[in-house]
Amino acid sequence: MARTWIRRPHVPVLIGAAVLLVAGVVLLISPLDGLFGALAWVLIVAAIALGVLTLFFSRAPKS
């Protein structure tokens, strides 16, 4: 188990990014106004940035 965790640390990060994305979308379509709309967009942008960076560094050469 520890060996899998060390070799694939991007999997939990991608799961976390997906959770942030879903939370942002749920807040965006919720009937709450004001700060919740801004928070929703912040969560969505953060999830996309986290996913892109994770995929970039997981595919980058190790040398």
Beta strands, then each sheet from edge to edge (+ up, - down):
end
